[in-house]
C-alpha cells in the first residue's frame, strides 16, 4: 500500500522544482513509511510514498518505461500481474523489476486507456504519458483505494488524500455546501464530491484523463445485475465457494507477513476458512472489549481454534478523547461512522504482527446482509397493500407526532417506518438510512445555510445510481445504490484511513470484481429469503463454519458512544458543540438534541457524534481565522494505546 500525488501543469510550463512535490509526499508518509520517490519533468511532478509488499527491493516508484516517456504511480495491488507480465513478455516487452506496478507501464504501452479494464485488484493509478502530454487517473472498481484531484486554471493536482492536495498550496479550502448537506444526511461525503469546492474524488470504476485540451471522465466497469441465472441452491453454493476460494488465493501474494482480521462474524470467518484452504499457516488478529455488548472476541477465538490459526488478540478499552485528533487528521473531511474507532484499534493491533491483512468487507453488500434491506422489502410490500391516501394522510403524519405521544426511545424506529411508508420507495429508503432525516436536517442547519442550498436535495445522491441500475428488482437496485455510495464512501474509507494510519494494508476478497459479478447474477430471493439475510452465502458455508457462527445474531463493530456523551465525552463534547457558534448550524436545535440525550428521552448519540466530527474537522482544517494552517497537515502526535 502506498500514497501517490502529483501536479500536472496544463500549459506545459516547467514546475518551480521538486520541493512542492516533496511537501505533498510528506503528508502521506504514514501510507508509505518504507520509501519515497519523486519524478519531475517538463510540466509534471510525481510523488510516491511506499509500503513495500511486492518486490520489496526493486519496486521503487515512480516506474518508467525504457525511454522515460511513460511513468506510473500505483497505490494498491494488482493481483493478476503475473498473467499480465507473461502476456506482455510474449508481446516483446522487457521488465526490469518484479513489481506489479511495472506491468501497468507496459500494459498501457500495449493497449492505452483500455488497460484499466484489464487490471484485477485494488488500485489508484496515475499514468503520465509525456509524448501525448496526458495524465491518467484511475480507481479500482469497488473503490477500495482513494484518489482525489483538484483543478486550477494552470494545474491539475492529485493525491491519495486531501491533505496532500492542500499541501501544494494551490487550492482553496472553501466548503462545498451541498457536500456538507450530504454529510449530515449520510454521515459521509459521497463521490465525486469532497468537503471542498475545489477538489473532487475520482469515482470507483472510473478514470479521468487530463490534457492541455481539457478533462474527460470515463466509466470502465459497471456491476451487472440484469442477467439473473437460475440454478439450484447446490450449484450456487458450489460456485460461491469456488469463486471466493479463487479471490482469496490470488490476494495472498506478499513478501511481508500476512494475516487476516477475524471478528468471529460470517464474512471474516469465511475469508479465514478460504485462507486455510490455500496455505498451511494462517495468522489471525482480533480485538476484544471489556463491554459485553460490543465484545466478539470469544467468537473469534472459536473460529481461530477451529482452523488452528496463529491467533493474536488484544483487549482494548476504546477512548474517544485519545484518538479523536488522530482520526480527524487521517480522514481529512467530516466522517461520522463511529466504528472508525475500533477499526483503528484493530489495525494498530494487527500491525504489531503483520503488514497485510485480508478482511471481510463486502459480504453485506453482496449478499444483502443489512437489516435495513429486510425492512425496505417489508415497506415496499406495505406500499402495495395500503392505499396511498392512508399512507400519505394518516401514517405519515402519525410518524411525525408518534415520538411525542410515546415519549420512549425505542419509538424512533416506528416513527421512521411510518414516515417512510408515506414516501415512494427511494425516498423511503433515503429517509430510513439518513442520520438526520430531511425534517430534522432542516432544523439542524441554520437559516442562512439552508437558503444558500436553494432547492438542493441530498436524495439526488441516491437517485443518480437508483435510476442507472440495470435492474427492476427492488432489492438489487438498493444493493447497487449502496455499492456506489455507502460501500466506497463509508465502509472502505473507514478501513483505508484507519489501516493506513498505522501502515497496514487491508485486502477484501469479497470485493474481487469477478466474484461480485458472479454474485450479482444470483436471484435476490436467494440473498434475502423472507427475513433471513445472506441466505445462500450462509448455506454455502455450512460445511465450513460452525452453526453458531452462521446463525447467531449479526453483531456490529461498535463502540459505546451513547454512554460516552454522558460520561467520558461530556465536558469535551459540550465545549466543542456549544463553545463557539458555527454559521452552518442552528444552536437551539443542537441544544435540544443534547438535552434529549442527557435526559435519556432519546438516544441522540449518532447525531451528536456526526456534528462533533464535523466541528472537530473544521477546527483542524479550516481555522476560524480563515488562514491556511499548514500545521494541520502534519501528523498529530497523539498515539492510542491498546
PEBEL-V965195 format. One record per backbone hydrogen bond with DSSP energy under -0.5 kcal/mol. NH is the residue of the N-H (numbers start at 1). CO is the residue of the C=O. E is the energy in kcal/mol with one decimal. If there is no record, write none. Layout:
NH,CO,E / NH,CO,E
This chain:
3,49,-2.4 / 5,47,-2.0 / 6,158,-2.0 / 7,45,-2.3 / 8,156,-2.9 / 9,7,-0.5 / 9,43,-2.8 / 10,8,-0.8 / 10,154,-2.5 / 11,154,-0.6 / 12,9,-1.8 / 22,18,-2.4 / 23,19,-1.9 / 24,20,-1.7 / 25,21,-2.7 / 26,22,-1.7 / 27,23,-0.7 / 27,24,-0.9 / 28,25,-1.5 / 29,26,-1.1 / 31,28,-1.3 / 32,28,-1.0 / 32,29,-0.6 / 34,50,-2.2 / 35,50,-1.0 / 37,48,-2.4 / 39,46,-2.5 / 41,44,-2.7 / 44,41,-1.9 / 45,7,-2.1 / 46,39,-3.2 / 47,5,-3.1 / 48,37,-2.2 / 49,3,-2.8 / 50,32,-0.6 / 50,35,-2.6 / 51,1,-1.4 / 52,50,-0.6 / 59,55,-1.9 / 62,72,-0.5 / 63,72,-2.0 / 65,70,-1.6 / 68,65,-0.9 / 71,128,-2.1 / 72,63,-2.4 / 73,126,-2.5 / 75,124,-2.3 / 76,74,-0.5 / 77,122,-2.4 / 79,77,-0.7 / 79,120,-2.1 / 80,120,-1.0 / 81,78,-1.2 / 84,80,-2.1 / 85,81,-3.0 / 86,82,-2.1 / 87,83,-2.2 / 88,84,-2.8 / 89,85,-2.2 / 90,86,-1.8 / 91,87,-1.1 / 92,89,-1.5 / 93,88,-2.2 / 103,99,-0.5 / 103,100,-0.6 / 104,100,-0.7 / 104,101,-1.1 / 105,101,-1.2 / 106,102,-1.7 / 107,103,-2.0 / 108,104,-2.5 / 109,105,-1.6 / 110,106,-1.7 / 111,107,-2.8 / 112,108,-2.2 / 114,111,-1.3 / 115,112,-2.0 / 116,113,-0.8 / 117,114,-0.5 / 118,115,-1.3 / 119,116,-1.2 / 121,119,-0.6 / 122,77,-1.6 / 124,75,-1.9 / 125,138,-2.6 / 126,73,-2.2 / 127,136,-2.4 / 128,71,-3.1 / 129,127,-0.6 / 129,134,-2.9 / 130,69,-2.9 / 130,128,-0.7 / 131,69,-0.5 / 133,129,-1.0 / 134,129,-1.9 / 135,210,-2.5 / 136,127,-2.8 / 137,208,-2.8 / 138,125,-2.5 / 139,206,-2.0 / 140,123,-2.4 / 148,159,-2.9 / 149,200,-2.9 / 150,157,-2.7 / 151,198,-0.9 / 152,155,-2.8 / 156,8,-2.3 / 157,150,-2.9 / 158,6,-2.4 / 159,148,-2.0 / 160,4,-2.0 / 164,161,-0.9 / 165,161,-1.0 / 166,162,-2.3 / 167,163,-1.8 / 168,164,-0.6 / 168,165,-1.1 / 169,166,-1.5 / 176,195,-2.9 / 177,175,-0.8 / 180,176,-2.1 / 181,177,-2.3 / 182,178,-2.4 / 183,179,-2.1 / 184,180,-1.8 / 185,181,-1.0 / 185,182,-0.6 / 186,182,-3.2 / 187,183,-2.9 / 190,188,-0.6 / 193,190,-1.3 / 197,174,-2.4 / 199,196,-0.9 / 200,149,-3.2 / 201,192,-2.4 / 202,147,-2.8 / 205,139,-0.5 / 205,140,-2.0 / 206,203,-1.4 / 207,218,-2.4 / 208,137,-3.2 / 209,216,-2.8 / 210,135,-2.7 / 211,214,-2.4 / 212,133,-0.5 / 214,211,-2.0 / 216,209,-2.4 / 218,207,-2.7 / 220,205,-2.4 / 220,218,-0.5 / 221,205,-0.9 / 225,223,-0.6 / 228,226,-0.9 / 229,227,-0.5 / 229,521,-2.6 / 231,229,-0.8 / 236,232,-2.3 / 237,233,-2.6 / 238,234,-2.1 / 239,235,-2.4 / 240,236,-2.7 / 241,237,-2.2 / 242,238,-2.4 / 243,239,-2.7 / 244,240,-2.6 / 245,241,-2.2 / 246,242,-2.0 / 247,243,-2.4 / 248,244,-2.3 / 249,245,-2.5 / 250,246,-2.2 / 251,247,-0.6 / 251,248,-0.8 / 252,249,-1.5 / 253,250,-0.6 / 255,53,-2.2 / 259,356,-2.6 / 260,283,-1.5 / 261,358,-2.3 / 262,285,-2.4 / 269,265,-1.7 / 270,266,-2.3 / 271,267,-1.9 / 272,268,-2.1 / 273,269,-2.4 / 274,270,-2.0 / 275,271,-2.3 / 276,272,-2.4 / 277,273,-1.0 / 278,274,-1.1 / 279,275,-2.0 / 284,310,-1.9 / 285,260,-2.5 / 286,312,-2.1 / 288,314,-2.6 / 290,316,-0.7 / 292,290,-0.5 / 294,291,-1.5 / 295,291,-1.0 / 296,294,-0.5 / 299,296,-0.8 / 300,296,-1.8 / 301,297,-2.5 / 302,298,-1.6 / 303,299,-1.7 / 304,300,-2.6 / 305,301,-2.7 / 306,302,-2.5 / 307,303,-2.2 / 308,304,-0.5 / 308,305,-0.6 / 309,304,-2.2 / 310,282,-3.2 / 311,309,-1.2 / 312,284,-2.7 / 314,286,-1.6 / 316,288,-3.1 / 316,314,-0.6 / 318,316,-0.5 / 323,319,-1.3 / 324,320,-2.0 / 327,323,-2.8 / 328,324,-2.6 / 329,325,-2.0 / 330,326,-2.1 / 331,327,-2.4 / 332,328,-1.0 / 333,331,-2.1 / 336,187,-2.9 / 338,336,-0.8 / 340,337,-1.8 / 341,338,-1.9 / 343,339,-1.9 / 344,340,-2.0 / 345,341,-1.8 / 346,342,-2.9 / 347,343,-1.9 / 348,344,-2.3 / 349,345,-2.3 / 350,346,-2.4 / 351,347,-2.2 / 352,348,-0.5 / 352,349,-1.0 / 353,350,-2.1 / 354,350,-2.7 / 355,257,-2.7 / 356,257,-1.7 / 357,505,-2.8 / 358,259,-1.6 / 359,507,-3.0 / 363,360,-1.4 / 366,362,-2.5 / 367,363,-2.3 / 368,364,-0.6 / 369,364,-2.3 / 370,364,-0.5 / 373,370,-1.4 / 374,370,-0.7 / 374,371,-0.7 / 375,371,-1.7 / 376,372,-2.3 / 377,373,-2.2 / 378,374,-2.5 / 379,375,-2.6 / 380,376,-2.2 / 381,377,-1.8 / 382,378,-2.2 / 383,379,-2.2 / 384,380,-1.2 / 385,381,-1.7 / 386,382,-3.0 / 391,387,-2.0 / 392,388,-3.2 / 393,389,-2.7 / 394,390,-1.2 / 395,390,-2.3 / 396,391,-2.1 / 398,394,-2.0 / 399,395,-2.1 / 400,396,-1.1 / 401,397,-1.4 / 402,398,-2.1 / 404,401,-0.6 / 405,401,-1.9 / 406,402,-2.7 / 407,403,-3.1 / 411,408,-2.1 / 412,409,-1.6 / 413,410,-0.8 / 414,410,-0.6 / 415,411,-2.8 / 416,412,-2.3 / 417,413,-2.1 / 418,414,-2.5 / 419,415,-2.1 / 420,416,-2.5 / 421,417,-2.0 / 422,418,-0.8 / 422,419,-0.9 / 423,420,-2.0 / 428,424,-2.8 / 429,425,-2.2 / 430,426,-2.8 / 431,427,-2.3 / 432,428,-1.9 / 433,429,-1.8 / 434,430,-1.3 / 435,185,-3.1 / 436,184,-1.1 / 437,435,-0.6 / 440,437,-0.5 / 441,437,-3.2 / 442,438,-1.8 / 443,439,-0.9 / 444,440,-1.9 / 445,441,-2.4 / 446,584,-2.2 / 450,446,-2.6 / 451,447,-2.3 / 452,448,-2.0 / 453,449,-1.2 / 454,450,-0.7 / 454,451,-1.1 / 456,453,-1.9 / 460,457,-2.1 / 461,458,-1.8 / 462,459,-0.8 / 463,459,-2.2 / 464,460,-1.9 / 465,461,-0.6 / 466,462,-2.8 / 467,463,-2.5 / 468,464,-0.7 / 469,465,-1.0 / 471,469,-1.2 / 477,473,-2.3 / 478,474,-1.8 / 479,475,-2.6 / 480,476,-2.6 / 481,477,-2.2 / 482,478,-2.5 / 483,479,-2.4 / 484,480,-1.2 / 484,481,-0.6 / 485,481,-1.0 / 487,482,-3.1 / 489,485,-2.5 / 490,486,-1.6 / 491,486,-1.8 / 492,487,-2.9 / 494,490,-2.9 / 495,491,-2.0 / 496,492,-2.6 / 497,493,-2.5 / 498,494,-1.9 / 499,495,-2.3 / 500,496,-2.6 / 501,497,-1.4 / 502,499,-1.3 / 503,500,-1.0 / 504,499,-2.4 / 505,355,-2.6 / 507,357,-2.6 / 511,508,-2.1 / 512,509,-1.8 / 516,512,-2.5 / 517,513,-2.2 / 518,514,-1.8 / 519,515,-2.4 / 520,516,-2.3 / 521,517,-0.7 / 521,518,-0.9 / 522,519,-1.8 / 523,229,-0.6 / 526,523,-1.9 / 527,524,-1.1 / 528,524,-2.5 / 529,527,-0.6 / 529,532,-2.3 / 530,528,-0.9 / 532,529,-2.0 / 533,531,-0.8 / 534,367,-1.2 / 534,527,-0.6 / 535,527,-2.2 / 535,532,-0.6 / 536,526,-2.3 / 538,534,-2.8 / 539,535,-2.2 / 540,536,-2.1 / 541,537,-1.2 / 542,539,-1.2 / 544,541,-1.8 / 545,541,-2.6 / 549,546,-0.5 / 550,546,-1.9 / 551,547,-2.5 / 552,548,-1.1 / 556,554,-0.5 / 558,556,-1.5 / 561,559,-2.3 / 564,560,-2.0 / 565,561,-1.9 / 566,563,-0.8 / 567,563,-1.2 / 567,564,-0.8 / 569,564,-2.9 / 570,564,-0.6 / 570,567,-1.5 / 573,569,-3.4 / 574,570,-2.4 / 575,571,-2.1 / 576,572,-2.4 / 577,573,-2.9 / 578,574,-2.3 / 579,575,-2.2 / 585,582,-1.6 / 586,444,-3.3 / 587,585,-0.7 / 590,586,-1.8 / 591,587,-2.3 / 592,588,-1.9 / 593,589,-2.3 / 594,590,-2.5 / 595,591,-2.5 / 596,592,-2.5 / 597,593,-2.3 / 598,594,-2.8 / 599,595,-2.4 / 600,597,-1.2 / 601,596,-1.8 / 602,596,-1.6 / 604,602,-1.0 / 608,604,-2.7 / 609,605,-2.9 / 610,606,-2.2 / 611,607,-2.1 / 612,608,-2.7 / 613,609,-2.7 / 614,610,-1.5 / 615,611,-2.5 / 616,612,-2.5 / 617,613,-2.0 / 618,614,-2.6 / 619,615,-2.2 / 620,616,-1.7 / 621,617,-3.0 / 622,618,-2.0 / 626,623,-2.1 / 630,628,-0.9 / 632,629,-1.6 / 633,630,-1.4 / 634,631,-1.4
